[in-house]
Every structure is written in C-alpha cells, then in structure tokens.
Amino acid sequence: MKNTKRRLETFAFFDHTGIQAHLEAMAAKGWMVEQPGTYLWRYRRVQPQTLRFAVTYFPTASEFDPGPTEGQQTYQAYCQAAGWRLAARWGQMQIFYTAAQDPVPLETDARTQVDTVHRAMRRSSLPGMTAVAALGLFQACFQLWRFWEDPVDFLSTPSSLYALPTWLLFLGVELYELLFYFRWHRKAKALAEATGEFLPIRTHRRLSLLLVVIALLFFLSAFLGNARITLFAALFWLAAFAVILLLTGSARSALKGMRAPRTVTRAVTIGMSAVLAVAMVAGMTVLIFRGVRSGWLEDRKPVETYEYMGMTWEVYQDDIPLRVEALTDTDYTQWSTEARSSETVLAAFREYTQRPRMGAREEPDLEYDIVEVKAPFLYGICKNSMLERYWFNDPVEYRSTYRPIDAAPWGAAEAYQLYRYPDSPSERYLLCWPGRIAEIRFDEAPTAAQMALAGEILKTA
C-alpha cells in the first residue's frame, strides 16, 4: 500500500476557499497535503480525521527562497500558538490545519486579507496568466491569418485546423480565470470596506478542467493524423518540455537545499531554462535533418533509386487514380508516381504526380490535386482560394488568373483555364463539382476524349 500519491489538481492560486474545502475532504479520506504544485499535488497517507484548513498568503515570499523567510517563521510561530500546524508551503501560499472544531481564525481583518491575496497574485500568478493569455491570443490570430492566406491548406491540415480551437480554449481558460479574479477582487474589496466581511472565492474548477481536457484532445488530434515529421516534432517538444521542467525543478530544489540566495536560484533557474530551450531547438533541428536525409521521418519509402547527372533520384510507386497511360498511348514504363494527402473533418487535400525518369524528359508527365470540401458552407471559400492560387503578390497586370471555360467537355459543373501574365493560356485547368474541386496540368492541350476521361475520374477519385 502506497503511503504517498500524486493528484492532478486544477485550483486557481487564489482559490483558497476551494482549496480549504478540498483538503478537508482529503483529510477525511486519510490523505494530507504534502506539496502543492502548478498541476500535480503530492499527498501522504494519514489516519482519516476531521480537520480544518486555512490557506494564507505571504506576498514577499518566493518559490526561489532557500527556506521560509523570517517573516514566515514569525507568522508560523503565531499560528502554532493559536493551534494551527503548518501542512505545506507553495511559493507565497501557506497551508495550515488544526483539529479544533472552533479554532481561532488566522485572519480577522477582511480588508487586509483581500489586500494580501491581491499582492500575492500580482507577484506570482497574474504575470504568468497574462503572458499565457497573450500567447493564446497571438496563436489564435496567427491561425486565423493562416486560414485567410490559404483556406484549403488550413482546413485540410490537422496541425493547422485543430490548433485553432486548442489555442482558443487555452485562451478561454486564462481569460476566464483573469476576469473571474478581477471581478472577485472588485466585489471583495467593496464588501470589506463596506461591512468588514470577507467575500469567499468560489471558482468553477470543473469547468476549467473540462476546457483544458477538450483543448488537449484537440491538440492530440492536431498531430495524430498528420505527417510523421509533424508528429515527431510534437512528441519531441512534449518530451523536451517535460525534461526542462524536471531539470530546472531539480536544480531549483538543489540550490534551495544548499541555502543559495533567492537571486542566485532565480537566475540559475531562468538561465538554465533558456539554455535548455535553445539546446532542444538545436537538437530537434539536427534530428529532423538527419531523419529526412535517412528517410526514417518519411511517411512513404521509395521503391528504388537511380543516378543521373551525378545525383541520386528516388522512384515511388504510389497508387494514383488517373495515369498518363489512360490518357495517351505510350510504351514507357519507368514512371515514378507519388500520392500525398492530408485530411480533417472539414476538408481533404490529395496531391498526385506521375513523372518519367530524369533521362526521359521527352515523355509526358501529369500532376493534379483534388480538394474535397466536407462542410458545404466552406465550399465557396475553398473554391475562391483555388481560383486565386497563383495570384501571389504580383500586380494585377502581371497576375496569373483562372478564366471560365466550357465545362461540358469535362463533365463538370464549372471549369476554368489558367492564363499567365495575364493573356497566355496554359494547360492548367480547375474543375468544380458540388463538394469537390480538382486542378490538373497537362503537357499539351488535352483532346475532348482526354477531358472527358479526366473529368470522369477526378469527379469520384
């Protein structure tokens, strides 16, 4: 039977009302808090008993202190004389308990109590919460900008689409706690000044936990359905973040055990975090570079390689729905065919190419993309994005544009041909059906039979 255990707790730092009630319930089950933390709290087994808890704050304390300050020691002695014993400390938070059913209250002046909580929040949690909220807002705006720039790529790529609700949820959690705290502080300050009563804090801990869990599910969805290299990067960063927390936490504990001054412990911890972060970035860059070169980060493996003009070229044999052999007569057989795809619940993007080997460039090649729009309300956005795919930042007079052509030969609802700079027609076409868009490029102008066959296959591929 274990005598210690760790639990995931999601209490806001200022929620001493909720923390006190929770610790009383844990003590009744036989568990005493031993070390609170940002996410994980450690408990030790005790005899089940009815205890009263009090959570107080000491604004001038710090998690980098080598031990309790002189002021904290004086306060602890006062509490002990009043029948309260220290259970644990967490930065500026101090947790006391007593077996007395009608104990002497540790804090009696409501205005002082509200001011103490606020000063502790300003020195500890508020800067971090504000920074996380700012990061969430920046990331949400960045993802929205990506959607604006390329809706098709954004909607069909899991790491892009699912990142937006992930950051929005994290932003929502931080904004909720910030707004909740400032609303409580305003009301608590007014009540303390008007009546001398302290306004209890009652946060909705389960709601915050639910939002965090949903955000983590979106985060996992963003990478589990993505390319191997993206999944590797995500798992690497999660592991790196855990390693940085473990190493910096161990270093901080060691320095505190050595009674190092607060400034030294803080400087070493922050410096170590920065150095480790830079090292992790460098390490990930090297691993990805080597992984790409060796091929173990590739989702597809070439069936063979060949040498041409002093370079090594790869050959793939992916299944593709429309092939050169179906469109034209050819005896050539040494094709390389590639198929890439990305898909979400809203859209799918599939990219296909068929190319001859480098020594047979006189043979035709073929490339085409298929966009499947699963949400009808997004079809117009995706269609416009494909029509504007080659605009880049060119002036209007030099911009490549798609122009409508007769869709009947293709069996499509709409058809467009790309004109370059801007009056030179190319052999690149955009075909539209309900819920589906296809773009195809030929080496030369397609015949009516080629149009019909291409349209028939791309419509259902």
N, C-alpha and C positions, 0 to 999 in steps of 0.2 A: 504494500500500500504506500503510495507516494505521500510524502509529507509536505510537498510544495506543488503548486500548479500555477500555470500562466493562463490568463484570460484576455481575450480581445475586448477592450473597453473603449467606448466612444464618447466619454464625457467631455464636455467643453471645460476648459481650465477654470472658468469662473463659476461653474455649476456646483457650488458647494452644497446646495440643498439636495440635489440629486445624488451627489457622491456620498453624503452622510447617510441618506436612506438606503443606498445600495450596500454600503459597508455594514450597516446594522443587520441587513438581511443576510449578508455573507457570514457574519459572526454567528448568527443564529443557526447557520448550517455547519459551523465548525471551521471557518476559514477567516484568518486575519490578514489584512493587507500588509505586505512586507516592503514592496517597492512599486509605486505607481510609475507610469510612463506615458509617452505620447499615444501609444496604441496598446502595448502589452502591459498588464499589471500582474505582479507576482504576489501570490498568497501562500501562507504557511498554515498547516493544519493545527487547530487548537480544539479545545473542548467546546462544544456548542454552548453558547451562552447569550444572554440578553445584555447588550452593551449599547451605550450612547456614544456617538461620534461627533466630533466638531472639526470642521475644516477651516483653518485660518490662513492668512497670507502675511508674508513679511516682505514688503516691496523692495528693500535694499539687498535682499539675498540673491544668490545666483547659483545656477547649476554648476558653475565653474569653481565655486568656493571649495577649498580643501576640507572644510568641515563647517559645522554651524558657527555663525558669527557670534560675537559677544552679545549682541542684542538678542539673537535667537536663544542663546543659552540662558540669558536672564529671563526671557519670556517662558522658556520651558520650565525653569525653576518655579516661576509663578504658577504655571498651570499644574505642576506636580503638587504644589502646596494646596491647590484647590481641588485635588483629587483626580486630575486628568493626567494620563500617561501618554507619552509620545509613541505613535504607531509607525509613522513613516514620514519622510520628507521628500518633496519633489520640487527642486528649484525653490521658488518662493512659497510653495504650498507646504503647510504643516498639518498633519492629521493626528488628532488626539482622541483618546477613548477613555471611558470610565464605566464602571459597573453600577454606579449610583443611579437610581431611578429619577431623582430630582436634583441633578448636580448644579453647582454654581455655574452660571453662564460665563463663558470666557470673554464674550464681547457684549457690552451693555449699551454702548452709545451707537445708535443707528447711523448717524452722520459719519462718525469715524469709521465704522465698518464699511459703509459704501465707498468712502474715500480710499480706504485701504485696498479694497478689491480693485478699484479703478486704477490706482497707482501700480498695483501688481500686474494688471492686464497691459498697461501701457509699456511696461518694461519687459514683458515676456511674450504674451500671445498675440496682441494686436499687431505688432510689426510683421510677424510671420503670417498671420491670417490675411493681412492686407497684401503682402507680397504674393501669396498663393492666389488670391482673388485677381490680382493684376496679371499674373501669369495665365490664369484660366481665361481671362478676358482677351489677352493677346492671342492665345492659341485659338480661341473660338473665332476671333476676327480673321486670323490667318487662314483657318479652314474655310471660312466663308469667302475669302478672297480667292482661294484655290477653286472653289466652286464657280465663282464668277469668271475666272480665267479659262477653265476647261471643265464644263459640267459633265461631259461624258467620262473623262478620266476620273473625276472626283466621285461620281455616282457608282462607277463600276469597280473602284479600288477599295477593298475593305479597310486598309490602313488610313485612307482619307475619309471615307464616309462615316465609319464608326468612331473616328477620333473626335468628330464634331459633338455628338451627344455626350461622349466621355468628358470632354472639357467643359461643356455646358453644365453637366451635373456637378462636377467638382466646383465650378464657379458658383452654382446654386447653393451648394452646401456652405461654402465660405461666406457668401453674401448673406445667407440665412442666419448664420451664427453671428456675423458682424452686426446686422440690423437688429437681431434679437438682443444682443448685448447692449447696444446703444439705446435701444428702446427701454430695456430694463433699467439701465443706469439713469436715464432721464426721469423715469417714474419713481425709482427708488430714492433718488436724491430729493425729489419734490416731497415724497411721503415722509422721509426722515426729517426734513426741515419743518414740515407742517405738523406732524404728530409725534415725531420721535420714534416711529416704528420702522422696523426693517422689512423691506419687501422681499419675500422669498423668491428664489430663482427656480423656474421650472421650465427647462428646455425639453424639446421633443427629441429625445435621444434616438428612439427607434426610427423616426422619420429620417434623421441624418444618416443612420446606419443603412437604412434601405436605399437611400440615394447613392451612398458610397458603393454598396454591393452592385446596384444596377450599373454604375459607372465602370466598375471592374469587369462586369460581364461584357459591356461594350468594348472595353479595352482588349479583352481576350479575343473577342470576335474580330477586332481590327487586325489581328496578326495571325490567328489560326488559319484563316482562309487565304493567306497571302503567299507571296513567293518565299522560297526557302531563305533567301538572303535577308528579307524583311523580318521573318520570324526569328532568324538568328540574331539580328540586331536588337530586337525587342527583348529576347531572353537574356542576351548579353547585358543589356542595360539594367534589367531587373536584378540580375546576379551582381552586377557591379554596384548598384545602389545598396544592396544588402551588405556587400563586402565593405563599402565605405562606411556605412553606419556601424558595422561591427568593429572595424579597426579604429575609427575615431572614438567610438564609445569606450573601447578597451583602453585607448591612450588616455582619454579623459579620466577614467577610473584610476589608472595607474598614477597619473600626476596628482590626483587628489589624495591617493594613498601616500604619496611622497610629500604631502603637505605643500605642494607648489602654490605660489600666489595665484589669485584669480586671473590676473592679466596674462600670466605665463600660460596657464591652462587654456584660456580662451584663444590666445594667439596660436598655440600649437595645434589646437583642435581645428580652428578655421584654416590655418595654413596646410595642415595635413589633408583636410577635405579638398582644398583646391589642387594640391599636388596629385592626390589620388584621382581626382576627376580628369585632370589633364592626362595622366598616365593611362586611365581607362580609355579615353578617346583615342590616344595613340595606339594602344593595344588593339582596340576594335578595328581601327583603320588597317593595321598590319594584317590582322586575321582575315578581314574581308578581302583584302588584296590577294593574299595567298590562297584563300578559298576560291576566289574567282579564277585565278590562274590554274589551280589544280583541278577545278571542276566540281569540288565537293559541295559548293554552295549553289550549283546549278540545278534547276528542277528537272532539266532534260539532259540526257547524255548523248553525245554524237555517236553514230554507228561506226564511223571511221574518220580518219584524217588523211590529207594528202598535201604534197608540197607543190608550190607554184611560185615562181619568181622569188625563191628564197624565203618564202613564208609558208606557215602551216595553216591550212584551212580545214574547217570541220564540215562534216556531212551529217545531216539529220534525215530521218525517215518518219516524221510525224504524219499522222492521218490528216488529210485535208479534204474538204467536201468537193471542191472544184479544182480540176487539174488541167494542165496545158494539153495533155493528150486528148482530153474530151473536147477541147475547143479547136484543135488543129491537128493535121496529120504530121507525125514526127516519128523517126526511128530512134531518137535519142533516149537513153535510159538512165543516165547517171545524174539524176536530179537530186537536189537537196531540198526537202520540204520541211517547213517549220510551222508549228501552231502554238500560239500563246494566247492565254485567256485570263481574264480576271472577272469576278462576278460578286455581286451583292444582292440583297433582297430587292433592290430598286432597278438595277441595270446590269447588263453583261456586255463585255467588250472582247471580241475574238479577232485575232490578227493572224493572217495566213500568208505565207510566201512560198513560191516554188522557183528555184533558180538552178541553172546549169552550173557545171564546174567552171573555174576561172579560165581554163583553156578552151572553153567552148562558148564564148560570149556571143557568137552569132546565133545561138539557139534562143528562142523566146523565153522570157520569164513572166511571172504572174504574181501579183500581190493584191490582196483585198482584205477589208475589215468589215466586221458585222457588229452592229450595235443593237442589242435587244433591250427595249425600254419596257420594264415590267409595270411601272406606275404611269397610267395614261396622262396624268396631269403634268408629267415631266417630258412628254414626247416633244412638244414644241420647243422646249429649252434645248434638248439634245439635238434636234434637227437644225436649229439655228446655229448651234455650236459647230456641227459638222459642215454647214454651209460656209461658216466663217473660219474654217480650219486653217486656211492659207493666207489670212489677212496679215498676220504678224503686225509689225509697226510701219509697214510701207505706206507712203502717201497714196491717196485714192487713185491717182493717175497711174500708179505702178502696181496696184494691188491685184493679186490673183483672185478671181471671183467665179463662183458657180452660176451658170445661166440655165434657165429652164429649157428642156428639150422634150421631144415627143416621148412619152413614157410607154406607149403601146408596144413598140418592139421588144421592150424589156419585160412586159407583163407586170409593170409596177404601177403604183398609184401616182407617183411623181418621179421625174428623172431630171438630172442636171448634168451639165458638162463643164469642166473646169477650163477657164480661159486665163491665160497668163499675160500679165503686163500690158494692158488687160485684154488685147484683141487677138491673142494667139491661142487657138483651141488646142488643148492637149487631149490625150486619150485616157483621161481620168474621169470617172463618172460616179455620181451619187444617186442611189436608187432608194425610194421610200415606199414602205408598206405600213399599214397600221401596226404600231408597236415595234417596228423593225426598220433599220437604216443600214444600207450596205454601200461601201465605197470600193471601187475596183479600178485597177490600172492595167491597160493593155500596152503592148509594144507598138501596135499599129491600129488603125481604125477597125473596129470589130464589124463583122458582117451581121446581117439580120439574124442568121442562124445562131451565131455566137451570142448575140444579145439575148435571144430567146432562151438559149440554154443557160447562160449565166444568170439571168433573172429567175428562171425556174428553180435553180439550185440554191441561189442565195436567199430566196424568199423563205425557204424552210430549213436551211442548214443550221 
